[in-house]
Structure formats: C-alpha cells, structure tokens
C-alpha cells in the first residue's frame, strides 16, 4: 500500500468535509422556509438631511494654501498649478479652413481637425495649447481655452 504524505491527507479530509457541508446546506436550502410572520426590514442608512455631498479637491496655488500630506516638503502640486495657468496668445492659433457638410462641419486649427465638442492639444509658438471646439460656422470658429471663449476667424 502506498503511503501519502500527511499534509495531503489533511487537505483531502478538509476538502471532503467542506464538500459534505456544502451538500447538506444546498439540500436544506431546497426546503420551504417555515411559515412565520413577515418582519419589516430596518434601513441601515441614517438620513442626515444633507443629501449627496460631492468631494471637491482644490489644488493649492501657493505653499501657504496647503501641501501634500504624503510628501510635505514637495512643491510639486504648486508647480503644476502654476504651470497650467499660463496665458495663450490667440494670434498664434490659425484656422486655414472649414470643411464638411452643413450639418457636420470640421475646423482645421493649427493643422489639427476638430468637430464641435471635440477637444485636444495644438502646437503653438508658445507651447502646446489645450482647447475645445464649441461652435463652427462658415467663416468663424469659437473655441474654449482655459475656461474662456475665443472667436477665431477663418483665414481667406
């Protein structure tokens, strides 16, 4: 007769017991529950009266406004906030043309094609600019840059 290692026997025994208890539990689940009076469930949530409160995170614009709790000596958040607040020279944005059908126009802005509602980065002399195309007409394109609307005329 072949001898099995003792850990194997313990594992096989545990598996057999687990299977047997699961089999008896599934058989017990098929029985109808005893007829009792229905008890209404209590709600676990407590109503505070405030409704849903969204979490709002504001990046600090200076070291005095706040700091990173994990890296208190880091000024990374302040540098990132200052970098995104650069001004954009609108004259560096060129619209050489508009194409498409009257119901679905496309505008070409600095060699990138945009439809209404699309956003993306375009290259300018001052660096990349992130913009969103708001409206396209035959000779005017309205874009949003840093939360401000700008009107760009199509070049003749």
MIVO-589371 format. One record per atom (N, C-alpha, C): residue number from 1; chain; atom name; x, y, z. Coordinates in nm, 2 decimals, padded with zeros to 4 digits, m for minus. Each point is the difference from the previous one (the first is absolute). Example, Ala and Ser with C-alpha at 12.3 -4.5 7.8 and 13.67 -1.06 7.14 Angstrom:
<recs>
REC num cadena atomo     xx     yy     zz
REC   1      A     N  01.32 m00.57  00.78
REC   1      A    CA m00.09  00.12  00.00
REC   1      A     C  00.09  00.12  00.00
REC   2      A     N m00.04  00.11 m00.07
REC   2      A    CA  00.09  00.11  00.00
REC   2      A     C m00.08  00.11  00.08
</recs>
This chain:
<recs>
REC num cadena atomo     xx     yy     zz
REC   1      A     N  00.08 m00.12  00.00
REC   1      A    CA m00.08  00.12  00.00
REC   1      A     C  00.09  00.12  00.00
REC   2      A     N m00.04  00.10 m00.08
REC   2      A    CA  00.08  00.12 m00.02
REC   2      A     C m00.03  00.10  00.11
REC   3      A     N  00.10  00.06  00.06
REC   3      A    CA m00.03  00.10  00.11
REC   3      A     C  00.00  00.14 m00.06
REC   4      A     N m00.10  00.07  00.04
REC   4      A    CA m00.01  00.14 m00.04
REC   4      A     C  00.06  00.09  00.10
REC   5      A     N  00.05  00.11 m00.03
REC   5      A    CA  00.05  00.09  00.10
REC   5      A     C m00.11  00.06  00.09
REC   6      A     N  00.03  00.02  00.12
REC   6      A    CA m00.10  00.05  00.10
REC   6      A     C m00.07  00.13 m00.05
REC   7      A     N  00.07  00.10 m00.05
REC   7      A    CA m00.07  00.12 m00.05
REC   7      A     C m00.11 m00.03 m00.10
REC   8      A     N  00.03 m00.09 m00.09
REC   8      A    CA m00.10 m00.04 m00.10
REC   8      A     C m00.12 m00.06  00.06
REC   9      A     N  00.01 m00.08  00.10
REC   9      A    CA m00.11 m00.06  00.06
REC   9      A     C m00.09  00.11  00.07
REC  10      A     N  00.07  00.09  00.07
REC  10      A    CA m00.08  00.11  00.07
REC  10      A     C m00.07  00.09 m00.11
REC  11      A     N  00.06  00.02 m00.11
REC  11      A    CA m00.06  00.08 m00.10
REC  11      A     C m00.12 m00.07 m00.06
REC  12      A     N  00.01 m00.13 m00.02
REC  12      A    CA m00.11 m00.08 m00.06
REC  12      A     C m00.11 m00.01  00.10
REC  13      A     N  00.03 m00.01  00.13
REC  13      A    CA m00.10 m00.01  00.10
REC  13      A     C m00.08  00.13  00.01
REC  14      A     N  00.07  00.11  00.00
REC  14      A    CA m00.06  00.13  00.01
REC  14      A     C m00.09  00.03 m00.12
REC  15      A     N  00.05 m00.04 m00.12
REC  15      A    CA m00.08  00.02 m00.12
REC  15      A     C m00.13 m00.09  00.00
REC  16      A     N  00.01 m00.12  00.05
REC  16      A    CA m00.11 m00.09  00.01
REC  16      A     C m00.10  00.05  00.10
REC  17      A     N  00.04  00.06  00.11
REC  17      A    CA m00.09  00.06  00.10
REC  17      A     C m00.07  00.12 m00.06
REC  18      A     N  00.08  00.08 m00.07
REC  18      A    CA m00.06  00.12 m00.05
REC  18      A     C m00.11 m00.03 m00.11
REC  19      A     N  00.03 m00.11 m00.08
REC  19      A    CA m00.10 m00.04 m00.10
REC  19      A     C m00.12 m00.06  00.07
REC  20      A     N  00.02 m00.07  00.10
REC  20      A    CA m00.12 m00.07  00.07
REC  20      A     C m00.08  00.11  00.06
REC  21      A     N  00.06  00.10  00.06
REC  21      A    CA m00.08  00.10  00.07
REC  21      A     C m00.08  00.09 m00.10
REC  22      A     N  00.07  00.02 m00.12
REC  22      A    CA m00.07  00.07 m00.11
REC  22      A     C m00.11 m00.07 m00.06
REC  23      A     N  00.01 m00.14  00.00
REC  23      A    CA m00.11 m00.08 m00.06
REC  23      A     C m00.11  00.00  00.09
REC  24      A     N  00.02 m00.01  00.13
REC  24      A    CA m00.11  00.00  00.10
REC  24      A     C m00.07  00.14  00.00
REC  25      A     N  00.08  00.11 m00.02
REC  25      A    CA m00.05  00.13  00.01
REC  25      A     C m00.09  00.02 m00.13
REC  26      A     N  00.04 m00.05 m00.11
REC  26      A    CA m00.08  00.02 m00.12
REC  26      A     C m00.13 m00.08  00.01
REC  27      A     N  00.01 m00.11  00.06
REC  27      A    CA m00.12 m00.08  00.02
REC  27      A     C m00.10  00.07  00.09
REC  28      A     N  00.05  00.06  00.11
REC  28      A    CA m00.08  00.08  00.09
REC  28      A     C m00.06  00.12 m00.06
REC  29      A     N  00.07  00.06 m00.10
REC  29      A    CA m00.05  00.12 m00.07
REC  29      A     C m00.12 m00.03 m00.08
REC  30      A     N m00.02 m00.13 m00.05
REC  30      A    CA m00.11 m00.03 m00.09
REC  30      A     C m00.13 m00.02  00.08
REC  31      A     N  00.01 m00.01  00.13
REC  31      A    CA m00.12 m00.02  00.08
REC  31      A     C m00.07  00.14  00.01
REC  32      A     N m00.13  00.00  00.02
REC  32      A    CA m00.07  00.12  00.01
REC  32      A     C  00.02  00.06  00.14
REC  33      A     N  00.02  00.13  00.01
REC  33      A    CA  00.02  00.06  00.13
REC  33      A     C m00.13 m00.01  00.09
REC  34      A     N  00.01 m00.01  00.13
REC  34      A    CA m00.12 m00.01  00.08
REC  34      A     C m00.08  00.12 m00.01
REC  35      A     N m00.13 m00.01  00.01
REC  35      A    CA m00.09  00.11 m00.01
REC  35      A     C  00.00  00.08  00.12
REC  36      A     N  00.05  00.12 m00.01
REC  36      A    CA  00.01  00.10  00.11
REC  36      A     C m00.06  00.13 m00.04
REC  37      A     N m00.02  00.08  00.09
REC  37      A    CA m00.05  00.14 m00.02
REC  37      A     C  00.12  00.08 m00.06
REC  38      A     N m00.03  00.07 m00.11
REC  38      A    CA  00.10  00.08 m00.07
REC  38      A     C  00.04  00.12  00.09
REC  39      A     N  00.12  00.02  00.03
REC  39      A    CA  00.05  00.12  00.08
REC  39      A     C  00.06  00.10 m00.10
REC  40      A     N m00.04  00.12  00.00
REC  40      A    CA  00.05  00.10 m00.09
REC  40      A     C  00.15  00.03  00.04
REC  41      A     N  00.08  00.01 m00.11
REC  41      A    CA  00.15  00.03  00.02
REC  41      A     C  00.02  00.14  00.04
REC  42      A     N  00.10  00.02  00.08
REC  42      A    CA  00.04  00.14  00.04
REC  42      A     C  00.11  00.04 m00.09
REC  43      A     N m00.01  00.13 m00.04
REC  43      A    CA  00.10  00.05 m00.09
REC  43      A     C  00.13  00.03  00.08
REC  44      A     N  00.11 m00.04 m00.06
REC  44      A    CA  00.13  00.02  00.07
REC  44      A     C  00.05  00.14 m00.01
REC  45      A     N m00.04  00.07 m00.11
REC  45      A    CA  00.05  00.13 m00.03
REC  45      A     C m00.07  00.10  00.09
REC  46      A     N  00.07  00.10  00.05
REC  46      A    CA m00.06  00.11  00.08
REC  46      A     C m00.01  00.12 m00.09
REC  47      A     N m00.11  00.06  00.00
REC  47      A    CA m00.03  00.12 m00.08
REC  47      A     C  00.06  00.12  00.08
REC  48      A     N  00.09  00.07 m00.06
REC  48      A    CA  00.06  00.12  00.06
REC  48      A     C m00.07  00.12 m00.04
REC  49      A     N m00.08  00.00 m00.11
REC  49      A    CA m00.07  00.12 m00.04
REC  49      A     C  00.09  00.09 m00.10
REC  50      A     N  00.13 m00.05 m00.02
REC  50      A    CA  00.08  00.08 m00.09
REC  50      A     C  00.00 m00.05 m00.14
REC  51      A     N m00.04 m00.12 m00.02
REC  51      A    CA  00.00 m00.05 m00.14
REC  51      A     C  00.14 m00.05 m00.04
REC  52      A     N  00.02 m00.01 m00.13
REC  52      A    CA  00.13 m00.04 m00.04
REC  52      A     C  00.10  00.12  00.00
REC  53      A     N  00.11 m00.01  00.07
REC  53      A    CA  00.10  00.11  00.00
REC  53      A     C  00.12 m00.05 m00.08
REC  54      A     N  00.02  00.07 m00.11
REC  54      A    CA  00.12 m00.04 m00.09
REC  54      A     C  00.13  00.04  00.07
REC  55      A     N  00.10 m00.08 m00.03
REC  55      A    CA  00.14  00.04  00.05
REC  55      A     C  00.06  00.09 m00.10
REC  56      A     N  00.05  00.11  00.05
REC  56      A    CA  00.06  00.10 m00.08
REC  56      A     C  00.15  00.02  00.04
REC  57      A     N  00.09 m00.01 m00.09
REC  57      A    CA  00.14  00.01  00.03
REC  57      A     C  00.05  00.12 m00.07
REC  58      A     N  00.06  00.09  00.07
REC  58      A    CA  00.06  00.12 m00.06
REC  58      A     C  00.15  00.00  00.01
REC  59      A     N  00.07  00.01 m00.11
REC  59      A    CA  00.14  00.00  00.00
REC  59      A     C  00.05  00.13  00.06
REC  60      A     N  00.10  00.00  00.09
REC  60      A    CA  00.05  00.13  00.05
REC  60      A     C  00.08  00.08 m00.10
REC  61      A     N m00.01  00.13  00.00
REC  61      A    CA  00.07  00.08 m00.09
REC  61      A     C  00.13  00.06  00.06
REC  62      A     N  00.01 m00.02  00.13
REC  62      A    CA  00.13  00.04  00.07
REC  62      A     C  00.02 m00.10  00.11
REC  63      A     N  00.12  00.01  00.05
REC  63      A    CA  00.04 m00.10  00.11
REC  63      A     C m00.09  00.03  00.13
REC  64      A     N m00.04  00.13  00.02
REC  64      A    CA m00.08  00.03  00.11
REC  64      A     C m00.14 m00.05  00.00
REC  65      A     N m00.05 m00.03 m00.12
REC  65      A    CA m00.14 m00.06 m00.02
REC  65      A     C m00.01 m00.14  00.04
REC  66      A     N  00.11 m00.07  00.00
REC  66      A    CA m00.01 m00.14  00.04
REC  66      A     C  00.12 m00.08 m00.06
REC  67      A     N  00.02 m00.13  00.05
REC  67      A    CA  00.11 m00.08 m00.05
REC  67      A     C m00.05 m00.14 m00.01
REC  68      A     N  00.08 m00.08 m00.07
REC  68      A    CA m00.02 m00.14 m00.01
REC  68      A     C  00.02 m00.07  00.13
REC  69      A     N m00.10 m00.08  00.05
REC  69      A    CA  00.02 m00.06  00.13
REC  69      A     C  00.10 m00.11  00.00
REC  70      A     N  00.02 m00.06 m00.12
REC  70      A    CA  00.10 m00.11 m00.01
REC  70      A     C  00.14  00.05 m00.02
REC  71      A     N  00.02  00.11 m00.06
REC  71      A    CA  00.13  00.06 m00.03
REC  71      A     C m00.01  00.15  00.04
REC  72      A     N  00.01  00.03  00.13
REC  72      A    CA m00.03  00.13  00.05
REC  72      A     C  00.10  00.11 m00.05
REC  73      A     N  00.12 m00.05 m00.04
REC  73      A    CA  00.11  00.10 m00.04
REC  73      A     C m00.01  00.02 m00.16
REC  74      A     N m00.09 m00.07 m00.07
REC  74      A    CA m00.01  00.01 m00.14
REC  74      A     C m00.08  00.12 m00.04
REC  75      A     N  00.05  00.07 m00.11
REC  75      A    CA m00.08  00.11 m00.05
REC  75      A     C m00.05 m00.04 m00.14
REC  76      A     N m00.02 m00.13 m00.03
REC  76      A    CA m00.04 m00.05 m00.13
REC  76      A     C m00.14  00.06 m00.03
REC  77      A     N m00.09 m00.01  00.10
REC  77      A    CA m00.14  00.04 m00.03
REC  77      A     C m00.01  00.15 m00.03
REC  78      A     N  00.08  00.08  00.06
REC  78      A    CA  00.00  00.15 m00.02
REC  78      A     C  00.06  00.02 m00.14
REC  79      A     N  00.11 m00.07 m00.04
REC  79      A    CA  00.06  00.02 m00.13
REC  79      A     C m00.10 m00.04 m00.11
REC  80      A     N m00.07 m00.11  00.02
REC  80      A    CA m00.10 m00.04 m00.10
REC  80      A     C m00.11  00.10 m00.02
REC  81      A     N m00.05  00.06  00.11
REC  81      A    CA m00.11  00.10  00.00
REC  81      A     C  00.05  00.12 m00.07
REC  82      A     N  00.12  00.04  00.02
REC  82      A    CA  00.06  00.12 m00.06
REC  82      A     C  00.02 m00.02 m00.15
REC  83      A     N  00.04 m00.12 m00.04
REC  83      A    CA  00.03 m00.03 m00.14
REC  83      A     C m00.13  00.00 m00.09
REC  84      A     N m00.11 m00.04  00.06
REC  84      A    CA m00.12 m00.01 m00.08
REC  84      A     C m00.07  00.14 m00.02
REC  85      A     N  00.05  00.10  00.08
REC  85      A    CA m00.07  00.13 m00.01
REC  85      A     C  00.07  00.09 m00.09
REC  86      A     N  00.08 m00.05 m00.10
REC  86      A    CA  00.07  00.09 m00.10
REC  86      A     C m00.10  00.06 m00.09
REC  87      A     N  00.03  00.12 m00.05
REC  87      A    CA m00.08  00.07 m00.10
REC  87      A     C  00.02 m00.05 m00.14
REC  88      A     N m00.10  00.00 m00.08
REC  88      A    CA  00.02 m00.04 m00.14
REC  88      A     C m00.02  00.12 m00.09
REC  89      A     N  00.09  00.01 m00.10
REC  89      A    CA m00.01  00.10 m00.10
REC  89      A     C m00.09 m00.04 m00.11
REC  90      A     N m00.12  00.05 m00.01
REC  90      A    CA m00.10 m00.04 m00.09
REC  90      A     C  00.04  00.02 m00.15
REC  91      A     N  00.09  00.10 m00.02
REC  91      A    CA  00.04  00.02 m00.14
REC  91      A     C  00.08 m00.12 m00.05
REC  92      A     N  00.06 m00.08  00.09
REC  92      A    CA  00.08 m00.12 m00.05
REC  92      A     C m00.09 m00.11 m00.05
REC  93      A     N m00.13  00.01  00.02
REC  93      A    CA m00.10 m00.10 m00.05
REC  93      A     C m00.05  00.04 m00.13
REC  94      A     N  00.03 m00.09 m00.10
REC  94      A    CA m00.04  00.03 m00.14
REC  94      A     C m00.11 m00.10 m00.05
REC  95      A     N m00.10  00.05 m00.06
REC  95      A    CA m00.11 m00.08 m00.06
REC  95      A     C  00.01  00.01 m00.15
REC  96      A     N  00.07 m00.09 m00.07
REC  96      A    CA  00.01  00.02 m00.15
REC  96      A     C m00.13 m00.04 m00.07
REC  97      A     N m00.09 m00.08  00.06
REC  97      A    CA m00.12 m00.03 m00.07
REC  97      A     C m00.10 m00.08  00.08
REC  98      A     N m00.12 m00.01 m00.06
REC  98      A    CA m00.11 m00.08  00.06
REC  98      A     C m00.05 m00.09 m00.11
REC  99      A     N m00.03 m00.12  00.04
REC  99      A    CA m00.05 m00.10 m00.10
REC  99      A     C m00.11 m00.08  00.06
REC 100      A     N m00.07 m00.08 m00.08
REC 100      A    CA m00.10 m00.09  00.04
REC 100      A     C m00.14  00.04 m00.06
REC 101      A     N m00.10 m00.07  00.05
REC 101      A    CA m00.14  00.03 m00.05
REC 101      A     C m00.06  00.11  00.09
REC 102      A     N m00.10  00.07 m00.04
REC 102      A    CA m00.06  00.10  00.08
REC 102      A     C m00.04 m00.04  00.14
REC 103      A     N m00.04 m00.13  00.02
REC 103      A    CA m00.04 m00.05  00.13
REC 103      A     C  00.11 m00.05  00.08
REC 104      A     N  00.12 m00.02 m00.06
REC 104      A    CA  00.11 m00.06  00.07
REC 104      A     C  00.13  00.06 m00.05
REC 105      A     N  00.04  00.12  00.05
REC 105      A    CA  00.12  00.07 m00.04
REC 105      A     C  00.12 m00.04  00.08
REC 106      A     N  00.12  00.01 m00.07
REC 106      A    CA  00.13 m00.02  00.06
REC 106      A     C  00.08  00.13 m00.01
REC 107      A     N  00.08  00.03  00.10
REC 107      A    CA  00.09  00.11 m00.01
REC 107      A     C  00.14 m00.04  00.01
REC 108      A     N  00.09  00.05 m00.07
REC 108      A    CA  00.14 m00.03  00.00
REC 108      A     C  00.07  00.11  00.08
REC 109      A     N  00.05 m00.03  00.12
REC 109      A    CA  00.07  00.10  00.08
REC 109      A     C  00.14 m00.05  00.03
REC 110      A     N  00.10  00.08 m00.06
REC 110      A    CA  00.14 m00.03  00.01
REC 110      A     C  00.03 m00.15 m00.04
REC 111      A     N m00.06 m00.04 m00.11
REC 111      A    CA  00.03 m00.13 m00.06
REC 111      A     C m00.07 m00.11  00.08
REC 112      A     N m00.10  00.03  00.08
REC 112      A    CA m00.07 m00.11  00.07
REC 112      A     C m00.15  00.02 m00.03
REC 113      A     N m00.07 m00.10 m00.03
REC 113      A    CA m00.14  00.00 m00.04
REC 113      A     C m00.09 m00.02  00.12
REC 114      A     N m00.10  00.09  00.02
REC 114      A    CA m00.09  00.00  00.11
REC 114      A     C m00.15  00.00 m00.05
REC 115      A     N m00.08 m00.08  00.07
REC 115      A    CA m00.15  00.02 m00.02
REC 115      A     C m00.05  00.07  00.12
REC 116      A     N m00.13  00.03  00.00
REC 116      A    CA m00.06  00.07  00.11
REC 116      A     C  00.00 m00.10  00.12
REC 117      A     N  00.05  00.05  00.12
REC 117      A    CA  00.00 m00.08  00.12
REC 117      A     C  00.13 m00.07  00.02
REC 118      A     N  00.09 m00.01 m00.10
REC 118      A    CA  00.13 m00.07  00.01
REC 118      A     C  00.10  00.09  00.07
REC 119      A     N  00.09 m00.06  00.07
REC 119      A    CA  00.11  00.08  00.06
REC 119      A     C  00.13 m00.07 m00.02
REC 120      A     N  00.11  00.07  00.01
REC 120      A    CA  00.13 m00.05 m00.03
REC 120      A     C  00.11  00.10  00.02
REC 121      A     N  00.12 m00.04 m00.02
REC 121      A    CA  00.12  00.09  00.01
REC 121      A     C  00.04  00.04 m00.14
REC 122      A     N  00.03  00.12 m00.02
REC 122      A    CA  00.06  00.05 m00.12
REC 122      A     C  00.13  00.07  00.03
REC 123      A     N  00.10 m00.01 m00.09
REC 123      A    CA  00.13  00.06  00.02
REC 123      A     C  00.00  00.15 m00.04
REC 124      A     N  00.06  00.08  00.08
REC 124      A    CA  00.01  00.14 m00.03
REC 124      A     C  00.15  00.04  00.03
REC 125      A     N  00.03  00.12 m00.03
REC 125      A    CA  00.14  00.05  00.02
REC 125      A     C  00.03  00.00  00.15
REC 126      A     N m00.11  00.03  00.08
REC 126      A    CA  00.02  00.01  00.15
REC 126      A     C m00.01 m00.14  00.07
REC 127      A     N m00.02 m00.10 m00.08
REC 127      A    CA m00.01 m00.14  00.06
REC 127      A     C m00.14 m00.05 m00.03
REC 128      A     N m00.03 m00.13  00.04
REC 128      A    CA m00.13 m00.06 m00.03
REC 128      A     C m00.11  00.07  00.08
REC 129      A     N m00.11  00.01 m00.07
REC 129      A    CA m00.12  00.06  00.06
REC 129      A     C m00.12 m00.10 m00.01
REC 130      A     N m00.07 m00.02  00.11
REC 130      A    CA m00.11 m00.08  00.01
REC 130      A     C m00.13  00.08 m00.03
REC 131      A     N m00.08 m00.04 m00.10
REC 131      A    CA m00.12  00.08 m00.03
REC 131      A     C m00.11 m00.10 m00.03
REC 132      A     N m00.12  00.06  00.01
REC 132      A    CA m00.12 m00.08 m00.03
REC 132      A     C m00.08  00.08 m00.10
REC 133      A     N m00.05 m00.06 m00.11
REC 133      A    CA m00.07  00.06 m00.11
REC 133      A     C m00.15  00.01  00.05
REC 134      A     N m00.05  00.13  00.01
REC 134      A    CA m00.13  00.02  00.04
REC 134      A     C m00.10  00.01 m00.11
REC 135      A     N  00.04  00.08 m00.10
REC 135      A    CA m00.10  00.02 m00.12
REC 135      A     C  00.08  00.03 m00.12
REC 136      A     N m00.05 m00.05 m00.11
REC 136      A    CA  00.06  00.02 m00.13
REC 136      A     C m00.10  00.06 m00.10
REC 137      A     N  00.03  00.11 m00.06
REC 137      A    CA m00.08  00.06 m00.10
REC 137      A     C  00.09  00.01 m00.13
REC 138      A     N m00.06  00.05 m00.11
REC 138      A    CA  00.08  00.00 m00.12
REC 138      A     C  00.13  00.08  00.00
REC 139      A     N  00.00  00.11  00.07
REC 139      A    CA  00.12  00.08  00.01
REC 139      A     C  00.04  00.04  00.14
REC 140      A     N m00.05 m00.06  00.10
REC 140      A    CA  00.03  00.02  00.14
REC 140      A     C  00.00 m00.13  00.08
REC 141      A     N  00.10 m00.02  00.09
REC 141      A    CA  00.01 m00.11  00.08
REC 141      A     C  00.01  00.05  00.15
REC 142      A     N m00.08 m00.05  00.09
REC 142      A    CA  00.00  00.04  00.14
REC 142      A     C  00.06 m00.11  00.08
REC 143      A     N  00.11  00.03  00.07
REC 143      A    CA  00.07 m00.10  00.08
REC 143      A     C  00.01  00.04  00.15
REC 144      A     N  00.01 m00.10  00.09
REC 144      A    CA  00.01  00.03  00.14
REC 144      A     C  00.15 m00.04  00.04
REC 145      A     N  00.07  00.10  00.06
REC 145      A    CA  00.13 m00.02  00.05
REC 145      A     C  00.01  00.05  00.14
REC 146      A     N  00.03 m00.09  00.09
REC 146      A    CA  00.01  00.04  00.15
REC 146      A     C m00.13  00.06  00.05
REC 147      A     N m00.11 m00.05 m00.05
REC 147      A    CA m00.13  00.04  00.05
REC 147      A     C m00.05  00.13 m00.07
REC 148      A     N  00.07  00.06 m00.09
REC 148      A    CA m00.04  00.12 m00.07
REC 148      A     C m00.03 m00.03 m00.14
REC 149      A     N m00.10  00.06 m00.06
REC 149      A    CA m00.04 m00.02 m00.14
REC 149      A     C  00.08  00.10 m00.08
REC 150      A     N  00.05 m00.05 m00.12
REC 150      A    CA  00.07  00.09 m00.09
REC 150      A     C m00.05 m00.03 m00.14
REC 151      A     N m00.01  00.11 m00.08
REC 151      A    CA m00.05  00.00 m00.13
REC 151      A     C  00.12  00.00 m00.10
REC 152      A     N  00.00 m00.10 m00.08
REC 152      A    CA  00.11 m00.01 m00.10
REC 152      A     C m00.06  00.01 m00.14
REC 153      A     N  00.05  00.10 m00.08
REC 153      A    CA m00.04  00.02 m00.14
REC 153      A     C  00.07 m00.09 m00.09
REC 154      A     N m00.07 m00.06 m00.10
REC 154      A    CA  00.06 m00.08 m00.10
REC 154      A     C  00.08  00.09 m00.09
REC 155      A     N  00.12 m00.04 m00.03
REC 155      A    CA  00.09  00.07 m00.09
REC 155      A     C m00.05  00.00 m00.14
REC 156      A     N  00.01  00.11 m00.07
REC 156      A    CA m00.05  00.00 m00.14
REC 156      A     C  00.09 m00.08 m00.10
</recs>
